[in-house]
Amino acid sequence: MNCAICNIEMKEYECHNPVPLSINREDEVCKECNYFVTASRIHLIDVHPHDEVIFAGMLTGILKTAFALKRAEEQHAKMLQEEEE
Ligand SMILES: [Zn+2]
């Protein structure tokens, strides 16, 4: 199974509940992304449920994009390194 936020592969015991960052019942997040989940729960505690869905959706989109950019940069660096060898 892959993390719903950073997309790394996880073992069963590494999976965490992603609510409120994802409300899809099949989604799980890794140990690292679970810190984003916990922080979101703290920050969104007094937010109206309707607004929580909007904030959480936006935050999850930002995090997913950030991790995709990180992966792309790492792949590019690896490619350059392989070219040099
Ligand atoms: Zn993750």
PDB file of the backbone (N, CA, C, O) and the ligand in Angstrom, with CONECT records:
HET     ZN  A 101       1
ATOM      1  N   MET A   1       0.851  -1.205   0.000  1.00  0.00           N
ATOM      2  CA  MET A   1       0.000   0.000   0.000  1.00  0.00           C
ATOM      3  C   MET A   1       0.884   1.251   0.000  1.00  0.00           C
ATOM      4  O   MET A   1       1.943   1.286   0.628  1.00  0.00           O
ATOM      5  N   ASN A   2       0.417   2.282  -0.726  1.00  0.00           N
ATOM      6  CA  ASN A   2       1.179   3.524  -0.802  1.00  0.00           C
ATOM      7  C   ASN A   2       0.510   4.631   0.008  1.00  0.00           C
ATOM      8  O   ASN A   2      -0.715   4.698   0.109  1.00  0.00           O
ATOM      9  N   CYS A   3       1.335   5.486   0.575  1.00  0.00           N
ATOM     10  CA  CYS A   3       0.843   6.618   1.368  1.00  0.00           C
ATOM     11  C   CYS A   3      -0.017   7.530   0.488  1.00  0.00           C
ATOM     12  O   CYS A   3       0.360   7.850  -0.639  1.00  0.00           O
ATOM     13  N   ALA A   4      -1.180   7.946   1.014  1.00  0.00           N
ATOM     14  CA  ALA A   4      -2.111   8.784   0.255  1.00  0.00           C
ATOM     15  C   ALA A   4      -1.577  10.203   0.050  1.00  0.00           C
ATOM     16  O   ALA A   4      -2.115  10.953  -0.765  1.00  0.00           O
ATOM     17  N   ILE A   5      -0.525  10.577   0.781  1.00  0.00           N
ATOM     18  CA  ILE A   5       0.017  11.930   0.630  1.00  0.00           C
ATOM     19  C   ILE A   5       1.352  11.926  -0.114  1.00  0.00           C
ATOM     20  O   ILE A   5       1.477  12.575  -1.152  1.00  0.00           O
ATOM     21  N   CYS A   6       2.352  11.204   0.403  1.00  0.00           N
ATOM     22  CA  CYS A   6       3.685  11.273  -0.222  1.00  0.00           C
ATOM     23  C   CYS A   6       3.939  10.120  -1.198  1.00  0.00           C
ATOM     24  O   CYS A   6       4.940  10.113  -1.915  1.00  0.00           O
ATOM     25  N   ASN A   7       3.030   9.156  -1.216  1.00  0.00           N
ATOM     26  CA  ASN A   7       3.063   8.052  -2.186  1.00  0.00           C
ATOM     27  C   ASN A   7       4.172   7.018  -1.971  1.00  0.00           C
ATOM     28  O   ASN A   7       4.372   6.167  -2.838  1.00  0.00           O
ATOM     29  N   ILE A   8       4.901   7.061  -0.847  1.00  0.00           N
ATOM     30  CA  ILE A   8       5.903   6.025  -0.615  1.00  0.00           C
ATOM     31  C   ILE A   8       5.191   4.710  -0.267  1.00  0.00           C
ATOM     32  O   ILE A   8       4.055   4.713   0.208  1.00  0.00           O
ATOM     33  N   GLU A   9       5.875   3.598  -0.510  1.00  0.00           N
ATOM     34  CA  GLU A   9       5.291   2.307  -0.198  1.00  0.00           C
ATOM     35  C   GLU A   9       5.412   2.061   1.309  1.00  0.00           C
ATOM     36  O   GLU A   9       6.453   2.334   1.906  1.00  0.00           O
ATOM     37  N   MET A  10       4.347   1.548   1.914  1.00  0.00           N
ATOM     38  CA  MET A  10       4.346   1.332   3.367  1.00  0.00           C
ATOM     39  C   MET A  10       4.077  -0.127   3.686  1.00  0.00           C
ATOM     40  O   MET A  10       3.429  -0.846   2.926  1.00  0.00           O
ATOM     41  N   LYS A  11       4.596  -0.540   4.832  1.00  0.00           N
ATOM     42  CA  LYS A  11       4.235  -1.853   5.352  1.00  0.00           C
ATOM     43  C   LYS A  11       2.939  -1.691   6.149  1.00  0.00           C
ATOM     44  O   LYS A  11       2.599  -0.586   6.570  1.00  0.00           O
ATOM     45  N   GLU A  12       2.229  -2.783   6.351  1.00  0.00           N
ATOM     46  CA  GLU A  12       0.913  -2.743   7.021  1.00  0.00           C
ATOM     47  C   GLU A  12       0.968  -1.990   8.355  1.00  0.00           C
ATOM     48  O   GLU A  12       0.104  -1.161   8.643  1.00  0.00           O
ATOM     49  N   TYR A  13       2.000  -2.288   9.172  1.00  0.00           N
ATOM     50  CA  TYR A  13       2.080  -1.684  10.509  1.00  0.00           C
ATOM     51  C   TYR A  13       2.478  -0.210  10.475  1.00  0.00           C
ATOM     52  O   TYR A  13       2.429   0.466  11.503  1.00  0.00           O
ATOM     53  N   GLU A  14       2.874   0.298   9.296  1.00  0.00           N
ATOM     54  CA  GLU A  14       3.260   1.704   9.190  1.00  0.00           C
ATOM     55  C   GLU A  14       2.088   2.606   8.806  1.00  0.00           C
ATOM     56  O   GLU A  14       2.237   3.826   8.739  1.00  0.00           O
ATOM     57  N   CYS A  15       0.927   2.010   8.554  1.00  0.00           N
ATOM     58  CA  CYS A  15      -0.220   2.762   8.055  1.00  0.00           C
ATOM     59  C   CYS A  15      -0.980   3.480   9.164  1.00  0.00           C
ATOM     60  O   CYS A  15      -1.188   2.938  10.250  1.00  0.00           O
ATOM     61  N   HIS A  16      -1.390   4.715   8.868  1.00  0.00           N
ATOM     62  CA  HIS A  16      -2.159   5.516   9.818  1.00  0.00           C
ATOM     63  C   HIS A  16      -3.426   6.059   9.147  1.00  0.00           C
ATOM     64  O   HIS A  16      -3.493   6.210   7.927  1.00  0.00           O
ATOM     65  N   ASN A  17      -4.416   6.345   9.978  1.00  0.00           N
ATOM     66  CA  ASN A  17      -5.677   6.934   9.517  1.00  0.00           C
ATOM     67  C   ASN A  17      -5.445   8.393   9.081  1.00  0.00           C
ATOM     68  O   ASN A  17      -4.935   9.189   9.870  1.00  0.00           O
ATOM     69  N   PRO A  18      -5.809   8.754   7.848  1.00  0.00           N
ATOM     70  CA  PRO A  18      -5.508  10.093   7.337  1.00  0.00           C
ATOM     71  C   PRO A  18      -6.555  11.165   7.612  1.00  0.00           C
ATOM     72  O   PRO A  18      -6.364  12.314   7.215  1.00  0.00           O
ATOM     73  N   VAL A  19      -7.647  10.829   8.276  1.00  0.00           N
ATOM     74  CA  VAL A  19      -8.696  11.833   8.551  1.00  0.00           C
ATOM     75  C   VAL A  19      -8.145  12.954   9.422  1.00  0.00           C
ATOM     76  O   VAL A  19      -7.546  12.638  10.450  1.00  0.00           O
ATOM     77  N   PRO A  20      -8.295  14.241   9.097  1.00  0.00           N
ATOM     78  CA  PRO A  20      -9.183  14.821   8.079  1.00  0.00           C
ATOM     79  C   PRO A  20      -8.512  15.082   6.721  1.00  0.00           C
ATOM     80  O   PRO A  20      -9.159  15.603   5.813  1.00  0.00           O
ATOM     81  N   LEU A  21      -7.234  14.731   6.569  1.00  0.00           N
ATOM     82  CA  LEU A  21      -6.572  15.069   5.308  1.00  0.00           C
ATOM     83  C   LEU A  21      -7.085  14.240   4.130  1.00  0.00           C
ATOM     84  O   LEU A  21      -7.015  14.677   2.982  1.00  0.00           O
ATOM     85  N   SER A  22      -7.590  13.072   4.412  1.00  0.00           N
ATOM     86  CA  SER A  22      -8.324  12.326   3.392  1.00  0.00           C
ATOM     87  C   SER A  22      -9.511  11.670   4.074  1.00  0.00           C
ATOM     88  O   SER A  22      -9.380  11.104   5.159  1.00  0.00           O
ATOM     89  N   ILE A  23     -10.669  11.748   3.434  1.00  0.00           N
ATOM     90  CA  ILE A  23     -11.847  11.101   4.011  1.00  0.00           C
ATOM     91  C   ILE A  23     -12.197   9.830   3.243  1.00  0.00           C
ATOM     92  O   ILE A  23     -13.235   9.212   3.477  1.00  0.00           O
ATOM     93  N   ASN A  24     -11.311   9.455   2.325  1.00  0.00           N
ATOM     94  CA  ASN A  24     -11.490   8.201   1.589  1.00  0.00           C
ATOM     95  C   ASN A  24     -11.130   7.046   2.527  1.00  0.00           C
ATOM     96  O   ASN A  24     -10.006   6.967   3.022  1.00  0.00           O
ATOM     97  N   ARG A  25     -12.088   6.157   2.766  1.00  0.00           N
ATOM     98  CA  ARG A  25     -11.896   5.062   3.723  1.00  0.00           C
ATOM     99  C   ARG A  25     -10.751   4.121   3.363  1.00  0.00           C
ATOM    100  O   ARG A  25     -10.198   3.447   4.232  1.00  0.00           O
ATOM    101  N   GLU A  26     -10.404   4.079   2.097  1.00  0.00           N
ATOM    102  CA  GLU A  26      -9.338   3.159   1.683  1.00  0.00           C
ATOM    103  C   GLU A  26      -7.941   3.774   1.827  1.00  0.00           C
ATOM    104  O   GLU A  26      -6.937   3.069   1.722  1.00  0.00           O
ATOM    105  N   ASP A  27      -7.878   5.081   2.066  1.00  0.00           N
ATOM    106  CA  ASP A  27      -6.581   5.751   2.160  1.00  0.00           C
ATOM    107  C   ASP A  27      -5.900   5.498   3.508  1.00  0.00           C
ATOM    108  O   ASP A  27      -6.554   5.350   4.541  1.00  0.00           O
ATOM    109  N   GLU A  28      -4.580   5.456   3.462  1.00  0.00           N
ATOM    110  CA  GLU A  28      -3.751   5.363   4.668  1.00  0.00           C
ATOM    111  C   GLU A  28      -2.564   6.297   4.444  1.00  0.00           C
ATOM    112  O   GLU A  28      -2.207   6.592   3.303  1.00  0.00           O
ATOM    113  N   VAL A  29      -1.951   6.763   5.540  1.00  0.00           N
ATOM    114  CA  VAL A  29      -0.755   7.588   5.395  1.00  0.00           C
ATOM    115  C   VAL A  29       0.412   6.984   6.167  1.00  0.00           C
ATOM    116  O   VAL A  29       0.219   6.201   7.096  1.00  0.00           O
ATOM    117  N   CYS A  30       1.631   7.362   5.765  1.00  0.00           N
ATOM    118  CA  CYS A  30       2.836   6.830   6.397  1.00  0.00           C
ATOM    119  C   CYS A  30       3.097   7.539   7.730  1.00  0.00           C
ATOM    120  O   CYS A  30       2.414   8.499   8.085  1.00  0.00           O
ATOM    121  N   LYS A  31       4.083   7.051   8.443  1.00  0.00           N
ATOM    122  CA  LYS A  31       4.424   7.593   9.762  1.00  0.00           C
ATOM    123  C   LYS A  31       4.774   9.085   9.676  1.00  0.00           C
ATOM    124  O   LYS A  31       4.352   9.873  10.523  1.00  0.00           O
ATOM    125  N   GLU A  32       5.547   9.470   8.650  1.00  0.00           N
ATOM    126  CA  GLU A  32       5.949  10.868   8.505  1.00  0.00           C
ATOM    127  C   GLU A  32       4.745  11.757   8.203  1.00  0.00           C
ATOM    128  O   GLU A  32       4.582  12.810   8.820  1.00  0.00           O
ATOM    129  N   CYS A  33       3.905  11.343   7.264  1.00  0.00           N
ATOM    130  CA  CYS A  33       2.750  12.161   6.897  1.00  0.00           C
ATOM    131  C   CYS A  33       1.711  12.191   8.003  1.00  0.00           C
ATOM    132  O   CYS A  33       0.867  13.087   8.042  1.00  0.00           O
ATOM    133  N   ASN A  34       1.767  11.215   8.902  1.00  0.00           N
ATOM    134  CA  ASN A  34       0.844  11.224  10.032  1.00  0.00           C
ATOM    135  C   ASN A  34       1.065  12.465  10.912  1.00  0.00           C
ATOM    136  O   ASN A  34       0.152  12.888  11.621  1.00  0.00           O
ATOM    137  N   TYR A  35       2.263  13.044  10.870  1.00  0.00           N
ATOM    138  CA  TYR A  35       2.493  14.298  11.608  1.00  0.00           C
ATOM    139  C   TYR A  35       1.660  15.427  11.008  1.00  0.00           C
ATOM    140  O   TYR A  35       1.151  16.276  11.740  1.00  0.00           O
ATOM    141  N   PHE A  36       1.517  15.445   9.672  1.00  0.00           N
ATOM    142  CA  PHE A  36       0.651  16.449   9.024  1.00  0.00           C
ATOM    143  C   PHE A  36      -0.799  16.225   9.449  1.00  0.00           C
ATOM    144  O   PHE A  36      -1.542  17.175   9.690  1.00  0.00           O
ATOM    145  N   VAL A  37      -1.188  14.949   9.535  1.00  0.00           N
ATOM    146  CA  VAL A  37      -2.563  14.602   9.922  1.00  0.00           C
ATOM    147  C   VAL A  37      -2.836  15.081  11.350  1.00  0.00           C
ATOM    148  O   VAL A  37      -3.855  15.718  11.616  1.00  0.00           O
ATOM    149  N   THR A  38      -1.917  14.768  12.258  1.00  0.00           N
ATOM    150  CA  THR A  38      -2.104  15.163  13.661  1.00  0.00           C
ATOM    151  C   THR A  38      -2.136  16.681  13.790  1.00  0.00           C
ATOM    152  O   THR A  38      -2.982  17.221  14.503  1.00  0.00           O
ATOM    153  N   ALA A  39      -1.226  17.377  13.109  1.00  0.00           N
ATOM    154  CA  ALA A  39      -1.187  18.845  13.159  1.00  0.00           C
ATOM    155  C   ALA A  39      -2.486  19.420  12.599  1.00  0.00           C
ATOM    156  O   ALA A  39      -3.013  20.398  13.129  1.00  0.00           O
ATOM    157  N   SER A  40      -3.000  18.817  11.534  1.00  0.00           N
ATOM    158  CA  SER A  40      -4.256  19.291  10.944  1.00  0.00           C
ATOM    159  C   SER A  40      -5.416  19.118  11.912  1.00  0.00           C
ATOM    160  O   SER A  40      -6.284  19.984  12.016  1.00  0.00           O
ATOM    161  N   ARG A  41      -5.426  18.001  12.615  1.00  0.00           N
ATOM    162  CA  ARG A  41      -6.506  17.774  13.597  1.00  0.00           C
ATOM    163  C   ARG A  41      -6.479  18.868  14.661  1.00  0.00           C
ATOM    164  O   ARG A  41      -7.526  19.374  15.065  1.00  0.00           O
ATOM    165  N   ILE A  42      -5.283  19.229  15.112  1.00  0.00           N
ATOM    166  CA  ILE A  42      -5.143  20.270  16.141  1.00  0.00           C
ATOM    167  C   ILE A  42      -5.616  21.624  15.595  1.00  0.00           C
ATOM    168  O   ILE A  42      -6.356  22.347  16.263  1.00  0.00           O
ATOM    169  N   HIS A  43      -5.182  21.953  14.384  1.00  0.00           N
ATOM    170  CA  HIS A  43      -5.514  23.268  13.823  1.00  0.00           C
ATOM    171  C   HIS A  43      -6.966  23.381  13.369  1.00  0.00           C
ATOM    172  O   HIS A  43      -7.531  24.475  13.358  1.00  0.00           O
ATOM    173  N   LEU A  44      -7.562  22.268  13.001  1.00  0.00           N
ATOM    174  CA  LEU A  44      -8.925  22.326  12.445  1.00  0.00           C
ATOM    175  C   LEU A  44      -9.995  21.988  13.487  1.00  0.00           C
ATOM    176  O   LEU A  44     -11.170  21.828  13.156  1.00  0.00           O
ATOM    177  N   ILE A  45      -9.566  21.880  14.761  1.00  0.00           N
ATOM    178  CA  ILE A  45     -10.494  21.412  15.796  1.00  0.00           C
ATOM    179  C   ILE A  45     -11.725  22.306  15.944  1.00  0.00           C
ATOM    180  O   ILE A  45     -12.817  21.796  16.194  1.00  0.00           O
ATOM    181  N   ASP A  46     -11.578  23.632  15.796  1.00  0.00           N
ATOM    182  CA  ASP A  46     -12.716  24.539  15.968  1.00  0.00           C
ATOM    183  C   ASP A  46     -13.321  25.002  14.652  1.00  0.00           C
ATOM    184  O   ASP A  46     -14.171  25.892  14.626  1.00  0.00           O
ATOM    185  N   VAL A  47     -12.876  24.390  13.560  1.00  0.00           N
ATOM    186  CA  VAL A  47     -13.362  24.803  12.243  1.00  0.00           C
ATOM    187  C   VAL A  47     -14.662  24.050  11.924  1.00  0.00           C
ATOM    188  O   VAL A  47     -14.788  22.859  12.210  1.00  0.00           O
ATOM    189  N   HIS A  48     -15.598  24.747  11.343  1.00  0.00           N
ATOM    190  CA  HIS A  48     -16.875  24.144  10.938  1.00  0.00           C
ATOM    191  C   HIS A  48     -16.600  22.972   9.976  1.00  0.00           C
ATOM    192  O   HIS A  48     -15.756  23.091   9.088  1.00  0.00           O
ATOM    193  N   PRO A  49     -17.312  21.837  10.150  1.00  0.00           N
ATOM    194  CA  PRO A  49     -17.059  20.647   9.312  1.00  0.00           C
ATOM    195  C   PRO A  49     -17.022  20.944   7.814  1.00  0.00           C
ATOM    196  O   PRO A  49     -16.201  20.380   7.090  1.00  0.00           O
ATOM    197  N   HIS A  50     -17.901  21.821   7.352  1.00  0.00           N
ATOM    198  CA  HIS A  50     -17.909  22.161   5.918  1.00  0.00           C
ATOM    199  C   HIS A  50     -16.588  22.817   5.508  1.00  0.00           C
ATOM    200  O   HIS A  50     -16.012  22.487   4.472  1.00  0.00           O
ATOM    201  N   ASP A  51     -16.119  23.758   6.346  1.00  0.00           N
ATOM    202  CA  ASP A  51     -14.860  24.449   6.041  1.00  0.00           C
ATOM    203  C   ASP A  51     -13.672  23.507   6.211  1.00  0.00           C
ATOM    204  O   ASP A  51     -12.672  23.620   5.502  1.00  0.00           O
ATOM    205  N   GLU A  52     -13.791  22.576   7.159  1.00  0.00           N
ATOM    206  CA  GLU A  52     -12.711  21.614   7.390  1.00  0.00           C
ATOM    207  C   GLU A  52     -12.434  20.812   6.126  1.00  0.00           C
ATOM    208  O   GLU A  52     -11.278  20.585   5.771  1.00  0.00           O
ATOM    209  N   VAL A  53     -13.498  20.381   5.445  1.00  0.00           N
ATOM    210  CA  VAL A  53     -13.344  19.607   4.208  1.00  0.00           C
ATOM    211  C   VAL A  53     -12.587  20.435   3.164  1.00  0.00           C
ATOM    212  O   VAL A  53     -11.720  19.924   2.456  1.00  0.00           O
ATOM    213  N   ILE A  54     -12.937  21.734   3.086  1.00  0.00           N
ATOM    214  CA  ILE A  54     -12.279  22.612   2.099  1.00  0.00           C
ATOM    215  C   ILE A  54     -10.812  22.828   2.465  1.00  0.00           C
ATOM    216  O   ILE A  54      -9.932  22.681   1.617  1.00  0.00           O
ATOM    217  N   PHE A  55     -10.545  23.177   3.729  1.00  0.00           N
ATOM    218  CA  PHE A  55      -9.162  23.407   4.168  1.00  0.00           C
ATOM    219  C   PHE A  55      -8.320  22.142   4.005  1.00  0.00           C
ATOM    220  O   PHE A  55      -7.209  22.181   3.475  1.00  0.00           O
ATOM    221  N   ALA A  56      -8.868  21.026   4.468  1.00  0.00           N
ATOM    222  CA  ALA A  56      -8.125  19.765   4.429  1.00  0.00           C
ATOM    223  C   ALA A  56      -7.832  19.367   2.979  1.00  0.00           C
ATOM    224  O   ALA A  56      -6.736  18.906   2.661  1.00  0.00           O
ATOM    225  N   GLY A  57      -8.821  19.550   2.112  1.00  0.00           N
ATOM    226  CA  GLY A  57      -8.635  19.216   0.696  1.00  0.00           C
ATOM    227  C   GLY A  57      -7.529  20.047   0.078  1.00  0.00           C
ATOM    228  O   GLY A  57      -6.702  19.539  -0.680  1.00  0.00           O
ATOM    229  N   MET A  58      -7.520  21.349   0.413  1.00  0.00           N
ATOM    230  CA  MET A  58      -6.503  22.245  -0.126  1.00  0.00           C
ATOM    231  C   MET A  58      -5.119  21.875   0.411  1.00  0.00           C
ATOM    232  O   MET A  58      -4.146  21.817  -0.341  1.00  0.00           O
ATOM    233  N   LEU A  59      -5.048  21.629   1.700  1.00  0.00           N
ATOM    234  CA  LEU A  59      -3.775  21.271   2.328  1.00  0.00           C
ATOM    235  C   LEU A  59      -3.221  19.961   1.744  1.00  0.00           C
ATOM    236  O   LEU A  59      -2.028  19.859   1.457  1.00  0.00           O
ATOM    237  N   THR A  60      -4.082  18.980   1.575  1.00  0.00           N
ATOM    238  CA  THR A  60      -3.652  17.699   1.013  1.00  0.00           C
ATOM    239  C   THR A  60      -3.146  17.891  -0.420  1.00  0.00           C
ATOM    240  O   THR A  60      -2.156  17.280  -0.824  1.00  0.00           O
ATOM    241  N   GLY A  61      -3.835  18.745  -1.179  1.00  0.00           N
ATOM    242  CA  GLY A  61      -3.395  19.040  -2.553  1.00  0.00           C
ATOM    243  C   GLY A  61      -2.008  19.663  -2.566  1.00  0.00           C
ATOM    244  O   GLY A  61      -1.167  19.310  -3.394  1.00  0.00           O
ATOM    245  N   ILE A  62      -1.774  20.592  -1.645  1.00  0.00           N
ATOM    246  CA  ILE A  62      -0.470  21.265  -1.551  1.00  0.00           C
ATOM    247  C   ILE A  62       0.620  20.243  -1.197  1.00  0.00           C
ATOM    248  O   ILE A  62       1.685  20.219  -1.814  1.00  0.00           O
ATOM    249  N   LEU A  63       0.339  19.407  -0.200  1.00  0.00           N
ATOM    250  CA  LEU A  63       1.328  18.406   0.237  1.00  0.00           C
ATOM    251  C   LEU A  63       1.639  17.410  -0.880  1.00  0.00           C
ATOM    252  O   LEU A  63       2.802  17.082  -1.110  1.00  0.00           O
ATOM    253  N   LYS A  64       0.610  16.931  -1.570  1.00  0.00           N
ATOM    254  CA  LYS A  64       0.821  15.971  -2.663  1.00  0.00           C
ATOM    255  C   LYS A  64       1.678  16.590  -3.763  1.00  0.00           C
ATOM    256  O   LYS A  64       2.581  15.945  -4.295  1.00  0.00           O
ATOM    257  N   THR A  65       1.385  17.853  -4.101  1.00  0.00           N
ATOM    258  CA  THR A  65       2.164  18.542  -5.135  1.00  0.00           C
ATOM    259  C   THR A  65       3.613  18.713  -4.686  1.00  0.00           C
ATOM    260  O   THR A  65       4.540  18.506  -5.469  1.00  0.00           O
ATOM    261  N   ALA A  66       3.803  19.093  -3.419  1.00  0.00           N
ATOM    262  CA  ALA A  66       5.152  19.292  -2.888  1.00  0.00           C
ATOM    263  C   ALA A  66       5.958  17.991  -2.953  1.00  0.00           C
ATOM    264  O   ALA A  66       7.123  18.004  -3.350  1.00  0.00           O
ATOM    265  N   PHE A  67       5.341  16.866  -2.565  1.00  0.00           N
ATOM    266  CA  PHE A  67       6.056  15.587  -2.605  1.00  0.00           C
ATOM    267  C   PHE A  67       6.334  15.155  -4.046  1.00  0.00           C
ATOM    268  O   PHE A  67       7.370  14.552  -4.323  1.00  0.00           O
ATOM    269  N   ALA A  68       5.411  15.461  -4.963  1.00  0.00           N
ATOM    270  CA  ALA A  68       5.632  15.125  -6.381  1.00  0.00           C
ATOM    271  C   ALA A  68       6.807  15.939  -6.928  1.00  0.00           C
ATOM    272  O   ALA A  68       7.626  15.413  -7.681  1.00  0.00           O
ATOM    273  N   LEU A  69       6.894  17.224  -6.551  1.00  0.00           N
ATOM    274  CA  LEU A  69       8.007  18.077  -6.984  1.00  0.00           C
ATOM    275  C   LEU A  69       9.331  17.546  -6.429  1.00  0.00           C
ATOM    276  O   LEU A  69      10.346  17.520  -7.126  1.00  0.00           O
ATOM    277  N   LYS A  70       9.303  17.126  -5.172  1.00  0.00           N
ATOM    278  CA  LYS A  70      10.499  16.584  -4.519  1.00  0.00           C
ATOM    279  C   LYS A  70      10.980  15.331  -5.261  1.00  0.00           C
ATOM    280  O   LYS A  70      12.169  15.182  -5.546  1.00  0.00           O
ATOM    281  N   ARG A  71      10.034  14.432  -5.567  1.00  0.00           N
ATOM    282  CA  ARG A  71      10.373  13.192  -6.281  1.00  0.00           C
ATOM    283  C   ARG A  71      10.954  13.485  -7.659  1.00  0.00           C
ATOM    284  O   ARG A  71      11.933  12.868  -8.080  1.00  0.00           O
ATOM    285  N   ALA A  72      10.324  14.454  -8.364  1.00  0.00           N
ATOM    286  CA  ALA A  72      10.796  14.799  -9.705  1.00  0.00           C
ATOM    287  C   ALA A  72      12.227  15.332  -9.630  1.00  0.00           C
ATOM    288  O   ALA A  72      13.068  14.996 -10.465  1.00  0.00           O
ATOM    289  N   GLU A  73      12.495  16.164  -8.625  1.00  0.00           N
ATOM    290  CA  GLU A  73      13.829  16.739  -8.462  1.00  0.00           C
ATOM    291  C   GLU A  73      14.850  15.646  -8.131  1.00  0.00           C
ATOM    292  O   GLU A  73      15.969  15.655  -8.644  1.00  0.00           O
ATOM    293  N   GLU A  74      14.451  14.707  -7.268  1.00  0.00           N
ATOM    294  CA  GLU A  74      15.351  13.604  -6.906  1.00  0.00           C
ATOM    295  C   GLU A  74      15.663  12.716  -8.120  1.00  0.00           C
ATOM    296  O   GLU A  74      16.798  12.278  -8.308  1.00  0.00           O
ATOM    297  N   GLN A  75      14.628  12.461  -8.941  1.00  0.00           N
ATOM    298  CA  GLN A  75      14.835  11.646 -10.145  1.00  0.00           C
ATOM    299  C   GLN A  75      15.751  12.348 -11.133  1.00  0.00           C
ATOM    300  O   GLN A  75      16.594  11.721 -11.775  1.00  0.00           O
ATOM    301  N   HIS A  76      15.571  13.667 -11.245  1.00  0.00           N
ATOM    302  CA  HIS A  76      16.406  14.446 -12.145  1.00  0.00           C
ATOM    303  C   HIS A  76      17.865  14.409 -11.689  1.00  0.00           C
ATOM    304  O   HIS A  76      18.774  14.226 -12.499  1.00  0.00           O
ATOM    305  N   ALA A  77      18.076  14.586 -10.382  1.00  0.00           N
ATOM    306  CA  ALA A  77      19.433  14.552  -9.820  1.00  0.00           C
ATOM    307  C   ALA A  77      20.074  13.182 -10.048  1.00  0.00           C
ATOM    308  O   ALA A  77      21.259  13.092 -10.367  1.00  0.00           O
ATOM    309  N   LYS A  78      19.290  12.123  -9.885  1.00  0.00           N
ATOM    310  CA  LYS A  78      19.779  10.762 -10.068  1.00  0.00           C
ATOM    311  C   LYS A  78      20.173  10.527 -11.529  1.00  0.00           C
ATOM    312  O   LYS A  78      21.183   9.888 -11.825  1.00  0.00           O
ATOM    313  N   MET A  79      19.337  11.069 -12.443  1.00  0.00           N
ATOM    314  CA  MET A  79      19.602  10.943 -13.872  1.00  0.00           C
ATOM    315  C   MET A  79      20.926  11.629 -14.247  1.00  0.00           C
ATOM    316  O   MET A  79      21.737  11.080 -14.992  1.00  0.00           O
ATOM    317  N   LEU A  80      21.122  12.841 -13.713  1.00  0.00           N
ATOM    318  CA  LEU A  80      22.347  13.594 -13.984  1.00  0.00           C
ATOM    319  C   LEU A  80      23.573  12.843 -13.466  1.00  0.00           C
ATOM    320  O   LEU A  80      24.622  12.796 -14.108  1.00  0.00           O
ATOM    321  N   GLN A  81      23.397  12.256 -12.276  1.00  0.00           N
ATOM    322  CA  GLN A  81      24.490  11.505 -11.651  1.00  0.00           C
ATOM    323  C   GLN A  81      24.857  10.286 -12.499  1.00  0.00           C
ATOM    324  O   GLN A  81      26.035   9.976 -12.678  1.00  0.00           O
ATOM    325  N   GLU A  82      23.830   9.594 -13.022  1.00  0.00           N
ATOM    326  CA  GLU A  82      24.058   8.414 -13.853  1.00  0.00           C
ATOM    327  C   GLU A  82      24.737   8.774 -15.170  1.00  0.00           C
ATOM    328  O   GLU A  82      25.528   7.998 -15.707  1.00  0.00           O
ATOM    329  N   GLU A  83      24.416   9.965 -15.682  1.00  0.00           N
ATOM    330  CA  GLU A  83      25.029  10.431 -16.934  1.00  0.00           C
ATOM    331  C   GLU A  83      26.528  10.678 -16.757  1.00  0.00           C
ATOM    332  O   GLU A  83      27.333  10.466 -17.663  1.00  0.00           O
ATOM    333  N   GLU A  84      26.867  11.138 -15.541  1.00  0.00           N
ATOM    334  CA  GLU A  84      28.271  11.446 -15.268  1.00  0.00           C
ATOM    335  C   GLU A  84      29.127  10.178 -15.148  1.00  0.00           C
ATOM    336  O   GLU A  84      30.326  10.191 -15.425  1.00  0.00           O
ATOM    337  N   GLU A  85      28.474   9.080 -14.726  1.00  0.00           N
ATOM    338  CA  GLU A  85      29.217   7.843 -14.502  1.00  0.00           C
ATOM    339  C   GLU A  85      29.560   7.120 -15.815  1.00  0.00           C
ATOM    340  O   GLU A  85      30.186   6.060 -15.792  1.00  0.00           O
TER     341      GLU A  85
HETATM  342 ZN    ZN A 101       3.577   9.726   3.470  1.00  0.00          ZN2+
END
